[in-house]
Amino acid sequence: MDGLTASWWVIAAILYFALPGLPIIALLRRRKLISIADGLVLVPVISISVSITTMVISYFTLGLNFGAISWAIITLTIAVVCTVLYAFSLLKRKESIKNHILWIVSEIKSRIKPFILKRNTMILLGIIGLALLFSYFPRIDYVHPLHSDEWHYWGYAENMVDRGTWTFTVPYYGWDMSGHAESGFLLFIGTFQNLSALDWNTVFIVLPLLITLVAVLLAYRIGKAIEAGLTSALFVAMLPTGLRFLGMGFLVPLSLGLCIILALLLLVLKLNSLFPIPVILLTLAFLLLVHPPSALVAIVVLFSGGIIFLAYKRWWEGASLVLICISIVGLAISLPSLWTGSLWAAGGFEILDLGNFFLPEATMNMYIETFGFWLFILGFIGGLLLAKERKSAGFAVLTAVGFVGGLALGLRYVFNRITDIQALHDRTVFLFFGLSAFPSGKSASWLWGTSKTVAVAAISISIVASAYIHVSTPYYHIVTEDEYQDFVWIRDNLGANYTKALLDPWKAVAFGPVTRKLVYYKIPQGPDSNLEARIAAIQTFFGGNCTDTAFLLANGINIVYTQTQVDNPLLTEVHPHVYVLESQNVHRA
């Protein structure tokens, strides 16, 4: 990697997460609707929410294809419009643009130095470092995607952005999929990779770290509203990066969903005018495109915020939030393509029809082991403290946590025909505990004021327990480094005549995105009625030492990847463990 390439990666990341959010926040700041600190931590979420949602709208209305070029056109257009509006507001008040710029520079300089020298800033940096360490820990000795979903998103996102349309090719089987429930997430990671030109392995390392950073900063600003900034940030940093309930260490829609929910909660807490309402609407619409279960939680959060505003007789703000929730629900119902493609791909219809793929009982012990006992004990105490203070910000946070907790319980125990589905239950639980960081943080801050010794002991135990959970959590690897390099060799050396491979269905999950070739079968993201028959066929083929050429021909297979015995004279080994039916256009190892 040369210096120029590395510089572009940094520039691309800054542009992607700073535009058009920075000009939008500048406009809100100009009207004194948001503080500089709150605005800066909101910039990344607003940037991706506004740009990608607008890109989707432009695709359906103007026919503008997805990709880095479209993103650049949309982003620059929004940034220019915001800048012009900002300049117009200066001219309207007869303020000199030059003097205003000098004032901004002076204001930033005057704020940065005191902020850096604050003790709380040093503590916050330590919390951020801890969060990034926890997020990066699963990838210390493995540079490839971890969770099977990450491999799927790699293939889907690459194909969607390459094709530039709502309908894209499923990377494993070659057929078209029109609409995906997580298209917003696919566009988020696909456009970033397309713009930055980072290799996909690096994308799955960098983006979780950036999402974690933004989430911790958002938690800090939300916590500040209830006088628990540092402790709230700490508890969000300690959220588990496990496989059962997932976490921010994975590049999956849920981690981005939590980040967006925190941004929406902060916007609600700082809402004192109707001007930010369009931003809230676009952000929630983006979350619907990213992860519908997270959007459901966000709707509950916004709806609870609307109730608080109405209770405090702030009719316009309360009514606006309620209308936003109704609008997004209506949008979700009116866009069935958001659901059908993803449900079909993940076996969702089979879940509803057959009643399979249900969770075992999720016990209280499982929650405590995963999230830590501190969230239960401190969270309960913090809830009482927030209720006792009777402040609007505290009530808003407490109501949001309570409503989301009620949603999680309802999904698990009331609507149990559908809600025993692993994904729906796990995702809601993770988001609930993410929001529970705020009453827990409030309790820890209260302990600090009451008894620093007790507070230090409680926080220290929490950190140690969380570290133990992160270190002891097992992480499976779909492929080894040698297998990954074999796939790279296939991609680079097998020509277009070699289109479809037969291999271990678990390995096939990574094979498709890396080689961009089709597979006979791969382990699905959900239940599949063909799973047993397909796996039995694969086991029979390899158990017979790969001699069934008729099976290969009948299924259009011309690549076999295996470390088992091969006794078929028609299969030629062109690379260790790589066999083909025809060897022309193949660079031999």
C-alpha positions as CSV (number, residue, x, y, z in Angstrom):
1,M,0.0,0.0,0.0
2,D,1.5,3.3,-1.0
3,G,1.0,6.7,0.7
4,L,-1.3,8.0,-2.0
5,T,-3.7,5.1,-1.7
6,A,-3.8,5.3,2.1
7,S,-4.4,9.0,1.9
8,W,-7.3,8.5,-0.5
9,W,-8.8,5.9,1.9
10,V,-8.8,8.5,4.7
11,I,-10.2,11.2,2.5
12,A,-12.9,8.9,1.2
13,A,-13.9,7.9,4.7
14,I,-14.1,11.6,5.8
15,L,-16.1,12.6,2.8
16,Y,-18.5,9.7,3.2
17,F,-19.3,10.4,6.9
18,A,-19.0,14.2,6.8
19,L,-21.1,15.1,3.8
20,P,-23.8,16.2,3.5
21,G,-24.3,16.0,7.3
22,L,-21.9,18.8,8.1
23,P,-23.7,21.5,6.0
24,I,-27.0,20.3,7.4
25,I,-25.8,20.6,11.0
26,A,-24.3,24.0,10.2
27,L,-27.7,25.2,9.1
28,L,-29.3,23.9,12.2
29,R,-26.6,25.4,14.3
30,R,-27.1,28.7,12.4
31,R,-30.6,28.8,13.7
32,K,-29.4,27.9,17.2
33,L,-31.3,24.6,17.2
34,I,-28.4,22.4,18.2
35,S,-25.1,22.7,20.0
36,I,-21.8,22.3,18.3
37,A,-20.9,19.1,20.3
38,D,-24.3,17.5,19.6
39,G,-24.1,18.4,16.0
40,L,-20.7,17.0,15.4
41,V,-21.5,13.6,16.8
42,L,-24.7,13.5,14.7
43,V,-22.9,14.4,11.4
44,P,-21.9,10.8,10.4
45,V,-25.3,9.3,10.9
46,I,-27.1,12.3,9.2
47,S,-24.6,12.1,6.3
48,I,-25.2,8.4,5.4
49,S,-29.0,8.7,6.2
50,V,-29.7,11.7,4.0
51,S,-27.3,10.7,1.1
52,I,-28.3,7.1,0.8
53,T,-32.0,7.7,1.3
54,T,-31.9,10.4,-1.3
55,M,-30.0,8.1,-3.6
56,V,-32.8,5.5,-3.3
57,I,-35.4,8.2,-4.0
58,S,-33.5,9.4,-7.0
59,Y,-33.2,5.9,-8.4
60,F,-37.0,5.5,-8.3
61,T,-37.9,9.0,-9.5
62,L,-35.0,10.0,-11.8
63,G,-33.5,6.7,-12.7
64,L,-30.1,7.5,-11.2
65,N,-28.2,4.3,-10.6
66,F,-26.6,3.3,-7.3
67,G,-22.9,3.8,-6.8
68,A,-20.1,6.2,-5.8
69,I,-20.8,8.5,-8.7
70,S,-24.5,8.9,-7.9
71,W,-23.6,9.3,-4.2
72,A,-21.1,12.1,-5.2
73,I,-23.7,13.9,-7.3
74,I,-26.4,13.8,-4.6
75,T,-24.1,14.6,-1.8
76,L,-22.5,17.6,-3.5
77,T,-25.9,18.9,-4.6
78,I,-27.2,18.8,-1.0
79,A,-24.0,20.3,0.3
80,V,-24.1,23.1,-2.2
81,V,-27.8,23.9,-1.5
82,C,-27.1,24.0,2.3
83,T,-24.1,26.2,1.8
84,V,-26.1,28.6,-0.4
85,L,-28.9,28.7,2.2
86,Y,-26.3,29.4,4.9
87,A,-24.7,32.2,2.9
88,F,-28.1,33.6,2.1
89,S,-28.9,33.8,5.8
90,L,-25.7,35.8,6.3
91,L,-26.5,38.2,3.5
92,K,-30.0,38.6,4.8
93,R,-28.7,39.8,8.1
94,K,-26.0,41.8,6.4
95,E,-23.2,39.8,7.9
96,S,-19.8,39.6,6.1
97,I,-19.1,36.1,4.9
98,K,-15.4,36.6,5.4
99,N,-15.8,37.9,9.0
100,H,-18.2,35.1,9.7
101,I,-15.7,32.5,8.6
102,L,-13.0,34.1,10.7
103,W,-15.4,34.0,13.7
104,I,-16.1,30.3,13.2
105,V,-12.3,29.6,13.1
106,S,-11.8,31.6,16.2
107,E,-14.7,29.9,18.0
108,I,-13.4,26.5,17.2
109,K,-9.9,27.4,18.5
110,S,-11.4,28.8,21.7
111,R,-13.4,25.6,22.3
112,I,-10.9,22.9,21.3
113,K,-8.1,23.8,23.8
114,P,-10.3,23.8,27.0
115,F,-12.0,20.6,25.8
116,I,-8.7,18.8,25.3
117,L,-7.4,19.8,28.7
118,K,-10.5,18.6,30.5
119,R,-10.2,15.5,32.7
120,N,-13.5,14.2,31.3
121,T,-12.0,14.3,27.8
122,M,-9.2,12.0,28.8
123,I,-11.6,9.6,30.4
124,L,-13.8,9.7,27.3
125,L,-10.8,8.9,25.1
126,G,-10.1,5.9,27.4
127,I,-13.7,4.7,27.0
128,I,-13.4,5.0,23.2
129,G,-10.2,3.1,23.2
130,L,-11.8,0.3,25.3
131,A,-14.8,0.2,22.9
132,L,-12.6,0.0,19.9
133,L,-10.5,-2.8,21.5
134,F,-13.7,-4.8,22.2
135,S,-14.9,-4.2,18.7
136,Y,-11.6,-5.2,17.1
137,F,-10.8,-8.1,19.4
138,P,-12.6,-10.8,17.3
139,R,-10.4,-9.8,14.3
140,I,-7.0,-9.6,16.0
141,D,-5.9,-12.9,14.4
142,Y,-8.4,-13.1,11.5
143,V,-8.7,-10.5,8.8
144,H,-11.7,-11.9,6.9
145,P,-15.5,-11.5,7.7
146,L,-16.5,-13.4,10.8
147,H,-20.2,-14.0,10.9
148,S,-21.8,-15.8,8.0
149,D,-24.1,-12.8,7.4
150,E,-21.0,-10.7,6.7
151,W,-20.0,-12.9,3.8
152,H,-23.6,-12.7,2.5
153,Y,-23.6,-8.9,2.7
154,W,-20.3,-8.8,0.9
155,G,-21.7,-10.7,-2.1
156,Y,-25.1,-8.9,-2.1
157,A,-23.6,-5.4,-1.6
158,E,-21.0,-5.8,-4.3
159,N,-23.5,-7.1,-6.8
160,M,-26.1,-4.5,-6.0
161,V,-23.7,-1.6,-6.4
162,D,-22.0,-3.1,-9.5
163,R,-25.3,-3.5,-11.2
164,G,-26.5,-0.1,-9.8
165,T,-30.2,-1.1,-9.6
166,W,-32.8,-2.2,-7.0
167,T,-32.8,-5.6,-8.7
168,F,-29.5,-7.4,-8.4
169,T,-28.0,-10.8,-9.0
170,V,-27.8,-13.3,-6.0
171,P,-24.0,-14.0,-5.9
172,Y,-24.4,-17.7,-5.2
173,Y,-27.0,-18.9,-7.6
174,G,-27.1,-16.3,-10.4
175,W,-30.7,-15.5,-10.3
176,D,-32.1,-12.0,-9.8
177,M,-33.5,-10.6,-6.5
178,S,-35.8,-7.6,-6.7
179,G,-35.8,-5.8,-3.4
180,H,-34.2,-6.7,-0.1
181,A,-35.3,-5.8,3.4
182,E,-31.8,-4.6,4.1
183,S,-31.0,-2.8,0.8
184,G,-30.1,0.4,2.7
185,F,-27.4,-1.5,4.5
186,L,-26.2,-3.1,1.3
187,L,-25.9,0.4,-0.3
188,F,-24.2,1.7,2.8
189,I,-21.3,-0.8,2.7
190,G,-21.3,-1.1,-1.1
191,T,-21.1,2.6,-1.8
192,F,-18.4,3.0,0.8
193,Q,-16.3,0.3,-0.8
194,N,-17.0,1.6,-4.2
195,L,-15.9,5.1,-3.2
196,S,-12.9,4.3,-1.1
197,A,-11.7,1.3,-3.2
198,L,-10.8,-0.5,0.0
199,D,-10.6,-4.3,-0.4
200,W,-13.6,-6.0,1.1
201,N,-11.7,-7.6,4.0
202,T,-10.6,-4.1,5.2
203,V,-14.1,-2.8,4.9
204,F,-15.3,-5.4,7.4
205,I,-12.6,-4.2,9.8
206,V,-12.9,-0.5,9.4
207,L,-16.6,0.1,9.3
208,P,-17.4,-1.7,12.7
209,L,-14.7,0.4,14.3
210,L,-16.2,3.6,12.9
211,I,-19.7,2.6,13.9
212,T,-18.5,1.8,17.4
213,L,-16.8,5.2,17.7
214,V,-19.9,7.1,16.6
215,A,-22.2,5.0,18.9
216,V,-20.0,5.7,22.0
217,L,-19.9,9.5,21.2
218,L,-23.7,9.5,20.7
219,A,-24.2,7.7,24.0
220,Y,-21.9,10.3,25.7
221,R,-24.0,13.2,24.4
222,I,-27.3,11.5,25.3
223,G,-25.9,10.7,28.7
224,K,-24.9,14.3,29.2
225,A,-28.6,15.2,28.9
226,I,-29.3,13.2,32.0
227,E,-26.0,14.0,33.7
228,A,-24.5,10.6,33.0
229,G,-22.3,11.2,29.9
230,L,-19.2,9.2,30.7
231,T,-20.9,6.3,32.4
232,S,-23.5,6.0,29.6
233,A,-20.7,5.9,27.0
234,L,-18.9,3.3,29.1
235,F,-21.9,0.9,29.2
236,V,-22.5,1.2,25.5
237,A,-18.8,0.5,25.0
238,M,-19.2,-2.7,27.0
239,L,-22.1,-4.1,25.0
240,P,-21.2,-7.7,24.0
241,T,-19.8,-8.6,20.6
242,G,-21.2,-12.1,20.8
243,L,-22.8,-14.5,18.3
244,R,-26.2,-15.1,20.0
245,F,-27.1,-11.5,20.5
246,L,-24.6,-10.0,18.1
247,G,-23.0,-6.6,18.8
248,M,-21.1,-3.7,17.3
249,G,-18.0,-5.9,16.5
250,F,-19.8,-7.3,13.5
251,L,-20.6,-5.4,10.3
252,V,-24.3,-6.3,10.3
253,P,-27.4,-4.1,10.1
254,L,-28.0,-4.4,13.8
255,S,-24.9,-2.6,14.8
256,L,-25.6,0.3,12.4
257,G,-29.2,0.2,13.6
258,L,-28.2,0.8,17.2
259,C,-26.1,3.7,16.1
260,I,-29.0,5.3,14.1
261,I,-31.4,4.7,17.0
262,L,-29.0,6.6,19.4
263,A,-28.8,9.4,16.8
264,L,-32.6,9.6,16.7
265,L,-32.9,9.6,20.5
266,L,-30.4,12.5,20.7
267,L,-32.3,14.4,18.0
268,V,-35.5,13.9,20.0
269,L,-33.9,15.1,23.3
270,K,-32.7,18.2,21.6
271,L,-35.8,18.9,19.5
272,N,-37.0,22.5,20.2
273,S,-38.3,23.4,16.7
274,L,-39.9,21.7,13.7
275,F,-36.8,22.4,11.4
276,P,-35.0,19.1,12.3
277,I,-38.2,17.1,11.5
278,P,-37.2,16.4,7.9
279,V,-33.8,15.1,9.1
280,I,-35.5,12.8,11.6
281,L,-37.9,11.6,8.9
282,L,-35.1,10.8,6.4
283,T,-33.0,9.1,9.1
284,L,-35.9,6.9,10.2
285,A,-36.6,6.1,6.5
286,F,-33.0,5.1,6.1
287,L,-33.2,2.8,9.1
288,L,-36.2,1.1,7.6
289,L,-34.1,0.4,4.5
290,V,-31.2,-0.8,6.7
291,H,-32.9,-3.0,9.2
292,P,-36.7,-3.2,9.7
293,P,-36.5,-4.7,13.2
294,S,-34.4,-1.8,14.3
295,A,-36.8,0.6,12.6
296,L,-39.6,-0.9,14.7
297,V,-37.6,-0.2,17.8
298,A,-36.9,3.4,16.6
299,I,-40.6,3.9,15.9
300,V,-41.3,2.9,19.5
301,V,-38.5,5.4,20.7
302,L,-39.9,8.3,18.6
303,F,-43.5,7.5,19.6
304,S,-42.6,7.5,23.3
305,G,-40.8,10.8,22.7
306,G,-43.9,12.2,21.0
307,I,-46.0,11.2,24.1
308,I,-43.5,13.0,26.4
309,F,-43.7,16.2,24.2
310,L,-47.5,16.0,24.3
311,A,-47.5,15.5,28.0
312,Y,-45.4,18.6,28.4
313,K,-47.9,20.4,26.1
314,R,-45.4,20.8,23.3
315,W,-48.1,20.0,20.7
316,W,-46.3,20.6,17.5
317,E,-43.2,18.6,18.3
318,G,-45.2,15.7,19.8
319,A,-47.6,15.6,16.9
320,S,-44.8,15.7,14.4
321,L,-43.0,12.7,15.9
322,V,-46.3,10.7,16.0
323,L,-46.9,11.6,12.4
324,I,-43.4,10.5,11.4
325,C,-44.0,7.1,13.1
326,I,-47.3,6.7,11.2
327,S,-45.7,7.7,7.9
328,I,-42.9,5.2,8.2
329,V,-45.3,2.4,9.1
330,G,-47.4,3.3,6.1
331,L,-44.2,3.4,3.9
332,A,-43.2,-0.1,5.2
333,I,-46.7,-1.5,4.4
334,S,-46.8,0.1,1.0
335,L,-43.3,-1.3,-0.1
336,P,-43.7,-5.1,0.0
337,S,-40.4,-5.5,-1.9
338,L,-38.8,-4.5,1.4
339,W,-39.9,-7.7,2.9
340,T,-40.6,-10.4,0.3
341,G,-37.1,-10.7,-1.2
342,S,-35.4,-10.9,2.1
343,L,-38.0,-13.2,3.6
344,W,-37.6,-15.5,0.7
345,A,-33.9,-15.4,0.7
346,A,-33.7,-16.1,4.5
347,G,-36.4,-18.8,4.5
348,G,-38.8,-16.5,6.3
349,F,-41.9,-17.9,4.6
350,E,-40.9,-21.4,5.7
351,I,-40.6,-20.2,9.2
352,L,-44.2,-18.9,9.1
353,D,-45.5,-21.9,7.3
354,L,-43.6,-24.7,9.0
355,G,-43.1,-23.2,12.5
356,N,-39.4,-24.2,12.5
357,F,-36.2,-22.4,13.3
358,F,-37.4,-21.3,16.7
359,L,-35.3,-20.4,19.7
360,P,-34.8,-22.4,22.7
361,E,-36.0,-20.7,25.9
362,A,-34.1,-17.5,26.5
363,T,-33.5,-17.6,30.3
364,M,-32.7,-14.8,32.6
365,N,-29.3,-16.5,33.2
366,M,-28.6,-16.2,29.5
367,Y,-29.2,-12.5,29.6
368,I,-27.1,-12.0,32.6
369,E,-24.2,-14.0,31.2
370,T,-24.3,-12.1,27.9
371,F,-25.0,-8.5,29.0
372,G,-23.7,-8.5,32.6
373,F,-25.5,-8.2,35.9
374,W,-24.7,-4.5,36.1
375,L,-27.3,-3.6,33.5
376,F,-30.0,-5.2,35.6
377,I,-29.0,-3.8,39.0
378,L,-27.8,-0.4,38.0
379,G,-30.5,-0.1,35.3
380,F,-33.3,-0.6,37.9
381,I,-31.7,2.0,40.3
382,G,-31.1,4.4,37.4
383,G,-34.7,4.1,36.3
384,L,-35.9,5.1,39.8
385,L,-33.5,8.1,39.8
386,L,-34.7,9.4,36.4
387,A,-38.3,9.0,37.5
388,K,-37.6,10.9,40.8
389,E,-35.9,13.8,39.0
390,R,-39.1,14.4,36.9
391,K,-37.1,16.1,34.1
392,S,-38.2,15.9,30.5
393,A,-35.0,14.4,29.2
394,G,-35.0,11.7,31.9
395,F,-38.6,10.9,31.3
396,A,-37.9,10.6,27.5
397,V,-35.1,8.2,28.0
398,L,-36.9,6.2,30.7
399,T,-40.1,6.0,28.5
400,A,-38.1,4.9,25.5
401,V,-36.3,2.1,27.5
402,G,-39.6,1.0,29.1
403,F,-41.5,0.9,25.8
404,V,-38.7,-1.0,24.0
405,G,-38.4,-3.4,26.9
406,G,-42.2,-4.0,26.7
407,L,-41.8,-4.6,23.0
408,A,-39.0,-7.2,23.6
409,L,-41.2,-9.0,26.2
410,G,-44.2,-8.9,24.0
411,L,-42.4,-10.2,21.0
412,R,-41.0,-13.1,23.0
413,Y,-43.9,-14.2,25.1
414,V,-47.2,-12.7,23.7
415,F,-46.8,-13.0,19.9
416,N,-44.9,-16.2,20.2
417,R,-46.1,-17.7,17.0
418,I,-43.8,-15.4,15.0
419,T,-41.6,-13.9,17.7
420,D,-39.6,-17.1,18.7
421,I,-37.8,-16.5,15.4
422,Q,-34.2,-16.1,16.5
423,A,-33.4,-12.9,14.5
424,L,-36.4,-10.9,15.7
425,H,-36.0,-11.8,19.3
426,D,-32.2,-11.4,19.5
427,R,-32.1,-8.1,17.7
428,T,-34.8,-6.5,19.9
429,V,-33.1,-7.7,23.0
430,F,-29.7,-6.3,22.0
431,L,-31.3,-2.9,21.2
432,F,-33.1,-2.9,24.5
433,F,-29.9,-3.5,26.4
434,G,-28.2,-0.9,24.3
435,L,-30.8,1.7,25.5
436,S,-30.6,0.4,29.0
437,A,-27.0,1.8,29.2
438,F,-28.5,5.2,30.0
439,P,-30.4,4.4,33.2
440,S,-27.4,2.2,34.2
441,G,-25.1,5.1,33.5
442,K,-27.4,7.4,35.6
443,S,-27.1,4.9,38.5
444,A,-23.3,4.7,38.2
445,S,-23.1,8.5,38.2
446,W,-25.3,8.7,41.3
447,L,-23.0,6.1,43.0
448,W,-20.0,8.3,42.1
449,G,-21.6,11.3,43.8
450,T,-22.6,9.2,46.8
451,S,-19.6,7.0,47.4
452,K,-16.6,7.1,45.0
453,T,-15.3,3.9,46.5
454,V,-18.5,2.0,45.8
455,A,-18.7,3.5,42.3
456,V,-15.1,2.6,41.4
457,A,-15.7,-0.9,42.6
458,A,-18.9,-1.3,40.7
459,I,-17.5,0.1,37.5
460,S,-14.3,-1.9,37.8
461,I,-16.2,-5.2,38.3
462,S,-18.4,-4.3,35.3
463,I,-15.3,-3.6,33.0
464,V,-13.6,-6.9,34.1
465,A,-16.8,-8.9,33.6
466,S,-17.3,-7.4,30.2
467,A,-13.7,-8.0,29.2
468,Y,-14.1,-11.6,30.3
469,I,-17.2,-12.0,28.1
470,H,-15.5,-10.5,25.1
471,V,-12.4,-12.6,25.5
472,S,-14.2,-15.9,26.2
473,T,-16.8,-15.6,23.4
474,P,-16.0,-18.2,20.7
475,Y,-16.0,-16.9,17.1
476,Y,-16.2,-19.3,14.2
477,H,-14.3,-18.8,11.0
478,I,-16.1,-19.9,7.8
479,V,-12.7,-20.4,6.0
480,T,-9.1,-20.7,6.9
481,E,-6.5,-18.4,5.5
482,D,-5.3,-21.2,3.1
483,E,-8.8,-21.8,1.9
484,Y,-9.3,-18.1,1.3
485,Q,-6.1,-17.9,-0.7
486,D,-7.4,-20.9,-2.7
487,F,-10.5,-19.0,-3.5
488,V,-8.5,-16.0,-4.6
489,W,-6.5,-18.3,-6.9
490,I,-9.8,-19.6,-8.4
491,R,-11.0,-16.0,-9.0
492,D,-7.7,-14.9,-10.6
493,N,-7.0,-18.0,-12.7
494,L,-10.1,-19.8,-13.7
495,G,-11.6,-18.2,-16.8
496,A,-15.3,-17.4,-17.5
497,N,-15.8,-21.0,-18.8
498,Y,-15.7,-22.2,-15.2
499,T,-18.9,-20.9,-13.7
500,K,-20.2,-23.2,-10.9
501,A,-18.5,-25.0,-8.0
502,L,-19.2,-27.8,-5.7
503,L,-17.7,-27.7,-2.2
504,D,-18.5,-27.8,1.5
505,P,-21.8,-25.8,1.8
506,W,-20.3,-23.8,4.8
507,K,-17.2,-22.9,2.7
508,A,-19.5,-22.0,-0.2
509,V,-20.8,-19.1,1.9
510,A,-17.3,-17.4,1.5
511,F,-16.6,-18.9,-1.9
512,G,-19.3,-16.9,-3.8
513,P,-18.3,-13.4,-2.7
514,V,-14.5,-14.0,-3.1
515,T,-14.6,-15.8,-6.5
516,R,-17.8,-14.3,-7.9
517,K,-18.7,-17.7,-9.2
518,L,-21.8,-19.7,-8.6
519,V,-22.1,-22.7,-6.2
520,Y,-24.2,-25.8,-6.2
521,Y,-25.4,-25.1,-2.6
522,K,-24.4,-23.0,0.4
523,I,-25.7,-22.9,4.0
524,P,-28.7,-20.4,3.9
525,Q,-29.2,-17.5,6.3
526,G,-32.4,-19.2,7.5
527,P,-34.3,-22.5,7.1
528,D,-34.5,-24.1,3.7
529,S,-36.7,-27.2,2.8
530,N,-34.0,-28.3,0.4
531,L,-31.2,-28.2,2.9
532,E,-31.2,-31.9,3.9
533,A,-31.5,-33.2,0.4
534,R,-28.8,-30.9,-0.9
535,I,-26.4,-31.7,1.9
536,A,-27.1,-35.4,1.5
537,A,-26.3,-35.1,-2.2
538,I,-23.0,-33.3,-1.5
539,Q,-22.0,-35.9,1.1
540,T,-22.8,-38.8,-1.3
541,F,-20.7,-37.2,-4.0
542,F,-17.6,-36.6,-1.8
543,G,-18.2,-40.0,0.0
544,G,-17.9,-41.7,-3.3
545,N,-14.5,-40.1,-3.9
546,C,-16.0,-37.6,-6.5
547,T,-16.6,-40.3,-9.1
548,D,-20.2,-39.3,-10.0
549,T,-19.5,-37.3,-13.1
550,A,-23.2,-37.5,-14.1
551,F,-24.1,-35.5,-11.0
552,L,-21.7,-32.7,-12.0
553,L,-23.0,-32.5,-15.5
554,A,-26.6,-32.6,-14.5
555,N,-26.1,-29.6,-12.2
556,G,-23.8,-27.6,-14.5
557,I,-20.8,-28.0,-12.1
558,N,-17.3,-27.7,-13.5
559,I,-15.3,-26.8,-10.4
560,V,-14.8,-29.0,-7.4
561,Y,-13.1,-27.8,-4.3
562,T,-12.3,-30.5,-1.8
563,Q,-9.6,-31.9,0.5
564,T,-11.1,-35.4,0.3
565,Q,-10.0,-38.3,-2.0
566,V,-10.7,-37.7,-5.7
567,D,-10.7,-40.8,-7.9
568,N,-12.5,-39.3,-11.0
569,P,-10.1,-39.3,-14.0
570,L,-12.3,-36.6,-15.6
571,L,-11.5,-34.2,-12.8
572,T,-8.1,-32.5,-13.3
573,E,-6.3,-30.9,-10.3
574,V,-5.1,-27.5,-11.4
575,H,-4.2,-26.2,-7.9
576,P,-4.1,-27.9,-4.6
577,H,-7.7,-29.0,-3.7
578,V,-9.0,-27.4,-6.9
579,Y,-10.4,-29.7,-9.6
580,V,-12.0,-28.8,-13.0
581,L,-13.8,-30.9,-15.6
582,E,-12.0,-29.1,-18.4
583,S,-8.5,-27.6,-18.0
584,Q,-8.3,-25.1,-20.8
585,N,-7.9,-21.5,-19.9
586,V,-6.5,-22.6,-16.5
587,H,-3.1,-21.5,-15.2
588,R,-1.7,-24.6,-13.4
589,A,-0.2,-24.3,-10.0
